[in-house]
Amino acid sequence: MALHSDNLLLFLAVLDHGSFSAAARALGRVPSAVSMAIAQLEAELDLQLFERSTRDVRPTEVARALEPEARQLVAGLRRLQTHALTLHQGLERRLTLAIAPELLSAPWSEPLARLAAEFPALEVDVLSAPQTAVLQMLHEGEIDLALMFERFGFNEREAFQEFASEVLVAVVAPQHPVAAAGRARLRLEELVEQRQIAVARRDAGGDDPRVLLSRKLWRTDSHLASLSLVQAGLGWAFLPRRMVAPLLAAGSLLQIEFENASNEVRLWVDVVWLKDRALGLGARRFIELMNESRS
């Protein structure tokens, strides 16, 4: 067969360097071997690829016509070789991430872009679901990595890496009695008897006591669901600042100010995986990139 990877590389090297000797230096070969290989290729194709002179070689129109496809073939071969090498090193075919919807604007897309540049053959699925559902998918083996808020408590099966933080602020709708009273500041204990809308487990296990203050509690599985209930005037809530900032600016939500405590609670955002399930090369590298993004 006339065309194969070695003589395609020789053909392109002569095109790029303008002479057999320069191509030979670039490839670490002797000029006579390059010249003979090109001559043999021309004979097998029954086509003249280069016009020879005493000083250099010039590509013919035939060579220029073959050049684009030759470059595509060589580039494809290099991608195939790279993919085969990464598979040998443990690259998975597909990486599946699940993200709590409140964190879709968190800084995870740049590390993912860097991962795609390093492993262009890796397929990636990105899902979004409430945090409880994300955690369930992780434990049932449906996803490789989960991006979620830190949780109060610890599961021995899980490993995690912090990569960002989010500030929760106490907010309420303008029509809520707390806001309608017209007071600019409240004492924290005054909210104990006011209904709180909170992202919390139904069994009340593993919840963060910093964000559960009220004796009257409505539970949801996501901050988005909590936001809808707060906007309806059904209670107050701690919600991510990035989520509510436009609503606060528009006046459709109000931030509750406390006389005796901070209005803010800072939560870490984690990438979580299971210790007893081996991670592929792509997942491991993504965790490294997420950690690097903190600096």
C-alpha positions as CSV (number, residue, x, y, z in Angstrom):
1,M,0.0,0.0,0.0
2,A,1.6,3.3,-1.1
3,L,0.2,5.6,1.6
4,H,0.8,4.8,5.2
5,S,1.7,6.7,8.3
6,D,5.4,6.8,7.8
7,N,5.5,8.1,4.3
8,L,2.7,10.6,5.0
9,L,4.9,12.0,7.7
10,L,7.8,12.2,5.3
11,F,5.6,13.8,2.6
12,L,4.4,16.5,5.0
13,A,7.9,17.1,6.4
14,V,9.3,17.8,3.0
15,L,6.4,20.2,2.3
16,D,6.9,22.0,5.6
17,H,10.7,22.3,5.4
18,G,11.3,22.7,1.7
19,S,14.1,20.2,1.2
20,F,15.0,16.6,1.8
21,S,17.9,17.5,4.1
22,A,15.8,19.9,6.3
23,A,13.0,17.3,6.5
24,A,15.6,14.7,7.4
25,R,17.0,16.8,10.2
26,A,13.5,17.4,11.6
27,L,12.7,13.7,11.6
28,G,16.1,12.5,12.8
29,R,16.9,10.7,9.6
30,V,19.5,10.8,6.9
31,P,18.7,12.9,3.7
32,S,19.3,10.0,1.3
33,A,16.7,7.9,3.2
34,V,14.1,10.6,2.9
35,S,14.8,11.2,-0.8
36,M,14.6,7.5,-1.6
37,A,11.3,7.1,0.4
38,I,9.7,10.0,-1.5
39,A,10.9,8.7,-4.8
40,Q,9.4,5.2,-4.0
41,L,6.1,6.9,-3.0
42,E,6.0,8.7,-6.3
43,A,6.7,5.5,-8.2
44,E,4.0,3.6,-6.3
45,L,1.4,6.4,-6.9
46,D,2.7,7.0,-10.4
47,L,2.6,10.7,-9.6
48,Q,5.2,13.4,-9.3
49,L,5.0,15.1,-6.0
50,F,8.1,17.3,-6.0
51,E,10.2,19.0,-8.6
52,R,13.9,18.7,-7.8
53,S,16.6,21.2,-8.3
54,T,20.2,21.4,-7.0
55,R,19.1,23.7,-4.1
56,D,15.7,22.6,-3.0
57,V,12.5,20.8,-4.0
58,R,9.2,22.4,-4.9
59,P,5.8,20.7,-4.4
60,T,3.8,20.0,-7.6
61,E,0.1,20.9,-8.0
62,V,-0.6,17.2,-7.3
63,A,1.2,17.4,-4.0
64,R,-0.7,20.5,-3.0
65,A,-4.0,18.8,-3.9
66,L,-3.1,15.8,-1.7
67,E,-1.8,18.0,1.2
68,P,-5.1,18.8,3.0
69,E,-6.2,15.2,3.3
70,A,-2.7,14.0,4.2
71,R,-2.7,16.5,7.1
72,Q,-6.2,15.4,8.2
73,L,-5.1,11.7,8.2
74,V,-1.9,12.4,10.2
75,A,-3.8,14.6,12.7
76,G,-6.5,11.8,13.1
77,L,-3.8,9.2,13.6
78,R,-2.2,11.3,16.3
79,R,-5.6,11.7,18.0
80,L,-6.1,8.0,17.8
81,Q,-2.7,7.3,19.3
82,T,-3.3,9.8,22.1
83,H,-6.7,8.3,22.9
84,A,-5.3,4.8,22.9
85,L,-2.5,5.9,25.3
86,T,-5.0,7.6,27.7
87,L,-7.2,4.6,27.6
88,H,-4.2,2.5,28.6
89,Q,-3.6,5.0,31.5
90,G,-7.2,4.6,32.7
91,L,-9.2,7.2,30.9
92,E,-12.9,6.4,31.1
93,R,-15.1,6.6,28.0
94,R,-17.6,8.9,29.7
95,L,-17.5,11.1,32.8
96,T,-20.9,12.0,34.3
97,L,-21.3,14.9,36.7
98,A,-24.4,15.9,38.6
99,I,-24.8,19.4,40.0
100,A,-27.2,21.0,42.4
101,P,-29.1,23.6,40.4
102,E,-28.1,26.4,42.7
103,L,-24.5,25.7,41.8
104,L,-24.8,25.9,38.0
105,S,-23.1,29.3,38.2
106,A,-20.3,28.1,40.5
107,P,-16.7,27.9,39.1
108,W,-16.8,24.4,37.7
109,S,-17.0,25.1,33.9
110,E,-13.4,26.4,33.5
111,P,-11.9,23.2,35.0
112,L,-14.1,21.2,32.7
113,A,-12.9,23.2,29.7
114,R,-9.3,22.5,30.7
115,L,-10.2,18.8,31.1
116,A,-11.7,18.8,27.6
117,A,-8.5,20.3,26.2
118,E,-6.4,17.7,27.8
119,F,-8.7,14.7,26.9
120,P,-10.6,15.7,23.8
121,A,-11.9,12.1,23.3
122,L,-13.6,12.0,26.7
123,E,-17.4,12.2,26.6
124,V,-18.9,14.3,29.4
125,D,-22.5,14.3,30.7
126,V,-23.6,17.1,33.0
127,L,-26.9,16.7,34.9
128,S,-28.7,19.0,37.3
129,A,-30.9,17.8,40.1
130,P,-31.8,18.8,43.7
131,Q,-28.9,18.0,46.1
132,T,-30.7,15.0,47.7
133,A,-31.3,13.5,44.3
134,V,-27.7,14.2,43.3
135,L,-26.4,12.3,46.3
136,Q,-28.8,9.4,45.7
137,M,-27.5,9.2,42.1
138,L,-24.0,9.1,43.3
139,H,-24.6,6.2,45.8
140,E,-26.6,4.3,43.1
141,G,-23.7,4.5,40.7
142,E,-25.5,6.6,38.1
143,I,-22.9,9.4,38.2
144,D,-19.2,9.6,38.9
145,L,-18.9,13.0,40.7
146,A,-21.4,15.2,42.5
147,L,-21.1,19.0,43.0
148,M,-23.0,20.1,46.0
149,F,-23.1,22.2,49.1
150,E,-21.3,20.9,52.2
151,R,-23.5,18.8,54.5
152,F,-23.5,18.7,58.2
153,G,-22.3,15.2,59.2
154,F,-20.1,12.7,57.5
155,N,-20.6,9.6,55.4
156,E,-17.6,7.2,55.6
157,R,-18.2,6.0,52.0
158,E,-17.8,9.5,50.6
159,A,-14.7,11.5,49.8
160,F,-14.8,15.2,48.9
161,Q,-12.7,18.2,47.8
162,E,-13.7,21.7,48.6
163,F,-13.5,24.0,45.6
164,A,-15.6,27.1,46.3
165,S,-17.9,28.7,48.9
166,E,-21.3,30.3,48.8
167,V,-22.8,32.9,51.2
168,L,-26.4,32.3,52.2
169,V,-28.3,35.5,53.3
170,A,-31.6,35.7,55.1
171,V,-34.4,37.0,52.8
172,V,-38.1,37.6,52.9
173,A,-40.8,38.8,50.5
174,P,-41.9,42.4,50.8
175,Q,-45.5,41.3,51.6
176,H,-44.4,39.1,54.5
177,P,-45.4,40.3,58.0
178,V,-41.7,40.6,59.0
179,A,-41.2,43.1,56.2
180,A,-44.6,44.7,56.5
181,A,-43.9,45.7,60.1
182,G,-41.5,48.3,58.8
183,R,-38.6,47.6,61.1
184,A,-35.2,47.9,59.5
185,R,-33.5,45.4,61.9
186,L,-34.6,42.4,63.9
187,R,-33.1,40.3,66.7
188,L,-32.3,36.8,65.5
189,E,-34.6,35.2,68.1
190,E,-37.6,37.1,66.7
191,L,-37.5,34.8,63.7
192,V,-37.9,31.6,65.8
193,E,-41.7,31.8,65.7
194,Q,-41.8,32.8,62.0
195,R,-42.1,30.1,59.4
196,Q,-38.7,29.2,57.8
197,I,-38.4,27.7,54.4
198,A,-35.3,25.5,54.4
199,V,-33.4,23.0,52.3
200,A,-33.5,20.1,54.8
201,R,-34.0,16.4,55.1
202,R,-37.4,15.1,56.0
203,D,-36.0,13.0,58.8
204,A,-34.1,16.0,60.1
205,G,-30.8,13.9,60.2
206,G,-27.6,15.5,59.0
207,D,-29.0,19.0,58.7
208,D,-26.8,22.1,59.4
209,P,-28.0,23.8,62.6
210,R,-26.6,27.1,61.5
211,V,-29.4,27.5,58.9
212,L,-32.3,26.0,60.8
213,L,-33.5,28.5,63.3
214,S,-37.3,28.5,63.4
215,R,-39.6,26.2,65.3
216,K,-42.0,26.4,62.3
217,L,-40.2,24.7,59.4
218,W,-41.2,23.9,55.9
219,R,-38.7,21.7,54.2
220,T,-37.7,21.6,50.5
221,D,-35.1,19.6,48.5
222,S,-33.5,22.7,46.7
223,H,-32.9,26.4,47.2
224,L,-34.9,27.0,44.0
225,A,-38.0,25.4,45.6
226,S,-37.4,27.5,48.7
227,L,-37.1,30.7,46.7
228,S,-40.5,30.1,45.1
229,L,-42.2,29.7,48.5
230,V,-40.4,32.8,49.9
231,Q,-41.5,34.8,46.9
232,A,-45.1,33.7,47.6
233,G,-44.8,35.2,51.1
234,L,-45.0,31.9,52.9
235,G,-41.9,32.3,55.0
236,W,-38.3,33.5,55.2
237,A,-35.2,31.6,54.2
238,F,-31.4,31.5,53.9
239,L,-30.7,31.5,50.2
240,P,-27.5,31.8,48.1
241,R,-26.5,35.4,47.5
242,R,-25.7,34.8,43.9
243,M,-29.2,33.5,43.3
244,V,-31.1,36.3,45.1
245,A,-28.9,39.3,44.2
246,P,-31.0,40.3,41.1
247,L,-34.2,40.0,43.2
248,L,-32.8,42.0,46.0
249,A,-31.7,44.7,43.5
250,A,-35.2,44.8,42.0
251,G,-36.9,45.0,45.4
252,S,-38.9,41.8,44.9
253,L,-37.0,40.3,47.9
254,L,-35.7,42.0,51.0
255,Q,-32.6,41.1,53.0
256,I,-33.3,40.6,56.7
257,E,-30.8,42.5,58.9
258,F,-30.1,41.3,62.4
259,E,-29.2,43.5,65.4
260,N,-27.4,40.8,67.3
261,A,-25.9,38.5,64.6
262,S,-24.6,38.3,61.1
263,N,-27.1,38.0,58.3
264,E,-24.7,35.6,56.5
265,V,-23.9,31.9,56.6
266,R,-21.0,30.7,54.5
267,L,-21.2,27.2,53.1
268,W,-18.5,25.3,51.2
269,V,-19.1,23.8,47.9
270,D,-17.7,20.3,47.4
271,V,-17.0,17.8,44.6
272,V,-18.0,14.4,46.1
273,W,-17.2,10.8,45.0
274,L,-17.3,7.4,46.6
275,K,-14.2,5.9,48.1
276,D,-15.2,2.3,47.1
277,R,-15.6,3.1,43.4
278,A,-12.5,3.5,41.3
279,L,-12.4,6.8,39.5
280,G,-11.1,7.0,35.9
281,L,-8.3,9.2,34.8
282,G,-10.7,12.0,33.6
283,A,-12.6,12.1,37.0
284,R,-9.3,12.2,38.9
285,R,-7.9,15.0,36.7
286,F,-11.1,17.0,37.0
287,I,-10.9,16.9,40.9
288,E,-7.3,18.1,40.6
289,L,-8.4,21.0,38.3
290,M,-11.2,21.9,40.7
291,N,-8.7,22.0,43.6
292,E,-6.3,24.2,41.5
293,S,-9.2,26.6,40.7
294,R,-9.3,27.6,44.4
295,S,-6.0,29.4,44.2
